[in-house]
Every structure is written in C-alpha cells, then in structure tokens.
C-alpha cells in the first residue's frame, strides 16, 4: 500500500506541475494550479513513512486516504458547483484529473483495507 500511495502522490505532483507550466505558457500561471501537487506531496510523504516505519504503516495509510478523500471532495465539489460553466480549459482538466486520481486512490485503498481485514 505505501508504494501505491507514493505513485499516486507522484501522479498528483505531475498534474500540478503540468497545470502550472501550461498556465505559464498561456500567461495565466497561478499558484492554485499547484494544489494537486500539494496533496500529492503529502500523500507521497505518508507513503514513504509507511514504507519506512512498519509500526506506523496502518496509521499513515489511513491518513493518506483521508488526504486523498479531501482532495477528491474539494476538486469534485468545485467541479459540481461550476458544472454549467465547465470548459476543457487547463484548469478544469487539472481539476478533473485530480478528482479522478484521488477517487481511484481512495477506492484502491478501501479495497486494500478490506482485504487486510479479511486476511487478519
């Protein structure tokens, strides 16, 4: 599970960096484009801690899922609130990518937690 957290964190960082670079190219760069990267960095750090500290793994993985759930709710909530205005601008594409990435991570994590409980 920590490796999955690290990889999903990397994906979120990539989404944030790409969003910011596209904004710079279009002369509309904003720090808000880096929001996926901020979530990704936290999830990656938790993944590395979970990998390094076996006794903390369960706790940090639950924290990583909580961060991803908050990331999903924030980005999906923003998309839903602006549903009638959605275009395929880089900002909306980044929000969609963040929402989907966080949702997939949450789903995989819940499945992993269920499997771990069954095997215990």
N, C-alpha and C positions, 0 to 999 in steps of 0.2 A: 503493500500500500504506500509506503513512503516514496518509492520510485514513481508511482503514478502521480502522487502529489507534486513531486519535483518536475515531472514532464508537463503536467497541466499548468504549473506555475510558469514554466518556460514559454508555453504557448501564450499565456496571458501577457507576459512581458513582451513577446513578439508582437502581439496585437497592439499593445500600447505604443511601442516604438514605431511600428509601421504607421499607425494612425498619426503620430506626431510628425513623422517625416513627410507624410502626404500633406499634412497641414502646412508644413514649412514650404513645400514645393508650391502649394496653392496660395501662399502668403496669408494663411489663416491659422497659423500654429497657435495652439493653446495648451496649457498645462493639463486641462481636463482630458485631452487625448491620451494622457499617460495613466489615467485611472485604472485601466485593465492591468497595466504594468505594476502599479502599487499593490493591487490584490495579488497578482502573480508572485511578486517578491515575498510577500508574507506567506503564501502557500508553499513556495519553494523552501523558505527558511524552516517552516514547520516540517516539511518533508525531510530535510537534512537532519533536523533534530531527532525526528522519529527513527531515522536510519541509524544515527549515532548512539542514541540512548534507548536501549530496549525497554527499560522500565518505564519510560515516558511515552512510548510509541502510541499506545491506545489514547492517551490524553491529547497528544499533539495532533493525531489524525482526526479526532473529533473536532478539535479547534480548526483544523484546515477545512473540514467540511462546513463548519459554521461560517467561516470566512467566504467560502465559495457560495453558500446559500445566500449570504448577504449580498454578494456580488451579483448573483442571479436576480434576486429580488429588486435590487437597485436598478440594474440595467433593464430588466424586463418591465419593471414599473414605469420607468421613464419612457420606454417604447410604447407601452399601452396608453400612457397619458397623452402622448403625441401621435397616436395611431393615424389620425386623419391627415397629418402633415408629413408622414414618412415618405422620404425620397431615398434614392440609393446614393446619397452623399457619403463621403468617407466617415462622417460622424455616426450616421445611422448604421452603416456597415460594421463599424467598430463595436457599437452597442449590441448589435445582433450577434456578432462573433463572441463577444464577452458573455452574453446571456447564454448562448448555446454551450460554450466551453464550460462555464460554471455549472450549468444544469447537468451536462454529461458527467462531470466530475462528481457531483452530488449523487447521481444515480449509481455510478460505479462504486462509490464509497459505501452507500447504503447496502448495496448487494454484497460487498466485501464484509461489512459488519454482520449482516445476516448469516453469511457463510461461516464466519468465525464463530458466531454464537452456536450454530448447529454442530460444528466440529469440536466445541469445547466440552 
